[in-house]
Amino acid sequence: MSTKNPFRFSLQSFNTSSPANWRELINKTEALGYSTFFLADHVLSTGPALDGTFHPPQMLAAVPAIAMALQQTTTLRVGCRVFCNDYRNPVVLAKEAATMDYLSDGRLEFGIGAGWIKAEYEAIGLAFDEFPERFARCAEFVHAYKAFMAGQPLAVAGDAINWSGFHGTPAPAQRPYPPLMIGGGSKKILGFAGREADIVSLNFNNRAGMLGPDGMNSGLADATARKIQWVKDGAGERFAGLELEIGAYNTIITDHQGPVATAIGEALGMSAEDILTHPHCLIGSIDYMCEELERRRETYGISYIAVLDDGENNMVEAFAPVVRRLAGK
């Protein structure tokens, strides 16, 4: 497995206690050497609709928050990990992305996915179609996004998107378009990501429409290796130029690695070894995390790591020693 891609690290934020604290978080993310600051794209805050999903509540709307984070910083890349394709009019999202990239001198990273939290769809009165239909709409958008960013007269004709009679403007600063991240966990979407994306975000197969043991099992070491093979099969010769990204959703810095991994494993019906080798988990000392990330890059080719800040865990500072040691290496 090639290890040519240097390490990049992102911080993904879900909540903030105040605007001042959020601005401080963005500034720290930039100052501590993270490559990217990501928002998520969910609507639900606290309440019964979210309770059964086991997903953290989303405080801020993604597009204005990304725009403000870009304005607040000078070198940090900012984006959404990932936009839910069904939540917006496609041409509005494409134009917003082009505008943010244009006004930030090329610091947007653009991520897209087919959507997955069934309870969220239901809570906002949006039909939760079967995955093949959601995927088909997402695939249409990806092709339309690239056409919009080209700035040529648009002639997009599909089942969900029909654009004609205008040019895509403004022209983004990054050419041919802001780097495209496609995220997911199924064979279909990962093969498509291999063909179309610049960055492939390896996620759980969230077919259950919620977080839980099914999703965690779909992200185990062997399952992740299968996902990367699906990406390879889709990418063909272009695989060498792709960047593989993953969320380290359970990042715990501790000198008591064994007991922590055992406790998490027992809660999920897994062994401690399953948890320690789980590509979505990083549990142990800073030295261990650095060594393990290098091992995973060698094994899987994964070089882009997202850690989560929930507004209380101060992950931006806690994980900074790993960023300092590995970023760009």
C-alpha positions in Angstrom: 0.0 0.0 0.0 1.4 3.4 -1.0 2.0 5.9 1.8 2.7 8.8 -0.5 -0.1 11.0 0.9 1.0 13.1 3.8 -1.0 13.1 7.0 -3.8 15.7 7.3 -6.0 16.2 10.3 -9.4 17.8 10.7 -11.5 18.9 13.6 -15.3 18.3 13.2 -17.5 20.4 15.4 -21.1 19.7 16.4 -21.9 22.0 19.3 -20.7 25.2 20.9 -21.6 26.9 24.1 -21.4 30.5 22.7 -20.4 32.4 19.6 -17.2 33.5 21.4 -16.2 29.9 22.2 -16.9 28.8 18.7 -14.7 31.6 17.3 -12.0 30.6 19.8 -12.3 26.9 18.6 -11.8 27.9 15.0 -8.8 30.0 15.8 -7.2 27.2 17.9 -7.9 24.7 15.1 -5.9 26.9 12.7 -3.1 27.8 15.2 -2.6 24.2 16.2 -1.9 23.0 12.7 -5.1 21.2 11.7 -5.7 21.2 8.0 -9.4 21.5 8.1 -12.3 22.6 10.2 -15.5 20.6 9.4 -19.1 21.1 10.2 -21.7 18.3 10.0 -24.9 18.7 8.1 -27.8 17.8 10.3 -30.9 19.7 11.4 -31.9 18.1 14.6 -31.1 19.6 18.0 -32.0 17.9 21.3 -35.4 16.2 21.5 -37.2 12.9 21.1 -36.7 12.8 17.3 -32.9 12.6 17.8 -32.9 10.5 21.0 -33.3 7.2 19.2 -30.5 7.9 16.7 -27.7 8.1 19.3 -26.3 10.9 17.1 -25.0 14.2 18.8 -27.2 17.2 18.3 -26.3 19.7 15.7 -26.4 23.3 16.8 -25.3 25.3 13.8 -26.5 25.4 10.2 -23.6 24.3 8.0 -23.4 26.9 5.2 -23.4 30.1 7.2 -21.1 28.5 9.8 -18.6 27.5 7.1 -18.8 31.0 5.6 -18.1 32.6 9.0 -15.3 30.2 9.7 -13.6 31.0 6.4 -13.9 34.7 7.2 -12.5 34.2 10.6 -9.3 32.4 9.4 -6.6 32.9 6.8 -5.1 29.5 6.0 -7.5 26.9 7.5 -9.5 24.9 5.0 -13.2 24.6 5.9 -16.0 22.4 4.8 -18.8 20.1 5.6 -18.3 16.4 6.4 -20.6 15.9 4.6 -23.6 17.8 3.1 -26.8 15.7 2.9 -27.7 15.8 -0.7 -31.5 15.8 0.0 -31.6 18.8 2.3 -31.2 21.5 -0.3 -32.1 22.6 -3.8 -29.1 21.3 -5.8 -28.3 24.5 -7.7 -28.4 26.6 -4.5 -25.9 24.3 -2.9 -23.6 24.3 -5.9 -23.7 28.2 -6.1 -23.1 28.5 -2.3 -20.1 26.2 -2.6 -18.7 28.2 -5.6 -19.3 31.5 -3.7 -17.6 30.3 -0.5 -14.6 29.1 -2.5 -14.4 32.3 -4.5 -14.6 34.6 -1.5 -12.1 32.6 0.5 -9.4 32.4 -2.2 -9.8 28.7 -2.5 -10.1 27.2 1.0 -13.4 25.2 0.7 -13.5 21.4 0.9 -16.7 20.2 -0.4 -18.2 16.9 0.9 -21.4 15.2 -0.2 -23.3 12.1 0.9 -26.7 10.5 0.2 -28.2 11.1 3.7 -28.9 8.5 6.3 -30.6 9.5 9.5 -34.2 8.3 8.9 -35.6 9.9 12.0 -34.3 13.3 10.9 -35.9 13.0 7.5 -39.2 12.1 9.2 -38.9 14.9 11.8 -38.6 17.5 9.1 -41.3 16.0 6.8 -38.9 14.8 4.1 -39.5 11.4 2.4 -36.8 8.9 3.3 -36.5 7.0 0.1 -34.7 3.6 -0.2 -31.0 3.9 -0.6 -30.9 3.3 -4.4 -33.1 6.4 -5.0 -31.1 8.5 -2.6 -27.9 7.4 -4.1 -29.1 8.1 -7.6 -30.0 11.7 -6.7 -26.6 12.1 -5.0 -24.8 10.8 -8.1 -26.7 13.2 -10.3 -25.6 16.1 -8.1 -22.0 15.1 -8.2 -22.0 15.3 -12.0 -24.0 18.6 -11.9 -21.6 20.1 -9.3 -18.7 19.5 -11.7 -20.5 21.0 -14.6 -21.5 24.1 -12.6 -18.0 24.7 -11.4 -16.7 24.6 -15.0 -18.4 27.9 -15.7 -19.7 26.8 -19.1 -23.3 27.0 -20.4 -25.2 24.4 -18.4 -27.1 21.6 -20.1 -27.8 19.1 -17.3 -30.7 16.8 -17.9 -31.5 14.0 -15.4 -34.2 12.5 -13.3 -33.7 14.9 -10.4 -31.7 17.8 -11.9 -32.5 19.8 -15.0 -30.4 22.9 -15.5 -30.2 24.9 -18.7 -29.9 28.4 -20.0 -27.3 29.8 -17.6 -23.7 29.5 -16.6 -22.3 28.3 -13.3 -21.0 31.4 -11.5 -19.0 32.5 -9.7 -16.0 30.6 -10.9 -14.4 29.0 -7.8 -10.8 29.8 -7.0 -9.8 26.1 -7.0 -9.8 24.6 -10.4 -11.5 22.6 -11.8 -13.6 22.7 -8.6 -13.2 22.7 -4.8 -11.9 19.2 -3.8 -14.8 16.8 -3.8 -15.2 14.5 -0.8 -17.8 11.7 -1.2 -18.6 9.9 2.0 -20.4 6.6 2.8 -20.0 3.0 3.8 -21.8 0.9 1.1 -20.2 -0.8 -1.9 -22.3 1.3 -4.3 -21.4 4.7 -3.0 -17.7 3.8 -2.3 -17.3 2.5 -5.9 -18.8 5.7 -7.2 -16.5 7.7 -4.9 -13.6 5.9 -6.4 -14.6 7.0 -9.9 -15.6 10.6 -9.0 -14.1 11.9 -5.8 -10.8 13.6 -4.8 -11.2 12.5 -1.2 -13.1 9.3 -0.2 -14.5 9.5 3.3 -14.8 5.9 4.7 -17.8 5.7 7.0 -20.0 3.1 8.6 -22.7 1.5 6.5 -25.5 3.4 8.2 -28.2 1.2 6.6 -30.0 1.1 10.0 -30.6 4.9 9.8 -29.0 5.4 13.3 -25.8 4.9 15.1 -25.2 1.6 16.9 -23.6 -1.8 16.9 -24.5 -2.5 13.3 -22.7 0.6 12.1 -19.7 -0.1 14.3 -19.5 -3.7 13.0 -19.5 -2.3 9.5 -16.3 -0.3 10.3 -14.2 -3.1 11.8 -10.7 -3.7 10.4 -11.6 -6.4 7.9 -14.7 -4.5 6.8 -12.7 -1.4 6.2 -10.2 -3.3 4.1 -13.2 -4.5 2.0 -14.4 -0.9 1.6 -11.1 0.2 0.3 -11.2 -2.6 -2.2 -14.5 -1.3 -3.4 -12.9 2.2 -3.8 -10.1 0.6 -5.7 -12.4 -1.3 -8.0 -14.3 1.9 -8.8 -11.2 4.0 -9.2 -9.0 1.9 -11.3 -5.9 3.7 -12.3 -7.0 6.9 -10.6 -6.8 5.2 -7.1 -3.2 6.4 -6.6 -4.3 10.0 -6.7 -7.1 9.6 -4.2 -7.0 10.7 -0.6 -8.6 8.3 1.9 -10.2 10.0 5.0 -11.8 8.5 8.1 -13.4 9.7 11.3 -11.8 8.6 14.5 -15.1 8.8 16.3 -13.8 7.2 19.5 -10.6 9.2 20.2 -9.6 8.7 23.9 -6.2 9.7 25.2 -5.4 7.4 28.1 -2.7 5.5 29.9 -5.3 2.8 30.6 -5.8 1.5 27.1 -6.7 -2.1 27.9 -9.5 -1.4 30.4 -11.0 1.4 28.3 -11.0 -0.7 25.2 -12.5 -3.6 27.1 -15.3 -1.5 28.5 -16.2 -0.1 25.0 -16.0 -3.5 23.5 -18.3 -5.0 26.1 -20.9 -2.3 25.4 -20.8 -3.1 21.7 -20.4 -6.8 21.8 -16.8 -6.7 20.6 -13.5 -7.7 22.0 -10.9 -5.2 23.2 -8.7 -6.2 20.2 -11.6 -5.3 17.9 -11.8 -1.9 19.4 -8.0 -1.2 19.4 -7.7 -2.2 15.7 -11.0 -0.5 14.7 -10.1 2.2 12.2 -12.7 4.5 13.6 -11.2 4.3 17.1 -8.0 5.7 18.5 -7.5 4.8 22.2 -4.2 5.1 24.0 -1.2 7.4 24.6 0.0 10.0 22.2 2.9 7.8 21.3 0.6 4.9 20.6 -1.7 7.0 18.5 1.1 8.3 16.3 2.5 4.7 15.8 -1.0 3.3 15.1 -1.9 6.0 12.5 1.4 5.3 10.7 0.6 1.6 10.8 -2.9 2.2 9.4 -1.6 4.4 6.6 0.8 1.6 5.7 -2.0 -1.0 5.9 -4.9 0.9 4.4 -3.5 4.1 2.8 -5.6 6.3 5.1 -3.8 9.6 5.6 -6.6 12.1 6.5 -8.1 11.8 10.0 -11.0 13.6 11.5 -11.5 13.9 15.3 -14.7 15.2 16.9 -15.1 18.1 19.2 -18.5 18.1 21.0 -18.0 21.4 22.7 -16.9 19.9 26.0 -14.1 17.4 25.3 -11.5 20.0 24.3 -10.3 17.6 21.6 -8.7 20.4 19.6 -6.0 20.8 22.3 -5.9 17.2 23.5 -5.1 15.8 20.1 -2.8 18.6 19.0 0.4 16.7 19.9 -0.5 14.1 17.3 -1.1 16.8 14.8 2.2 18.5 15.6 4.1 15.2 15.2 2.5 13.8 12.0 0.9 16.6 10.0 2.5 16.8 6.6 4.7 13.8 7.3 
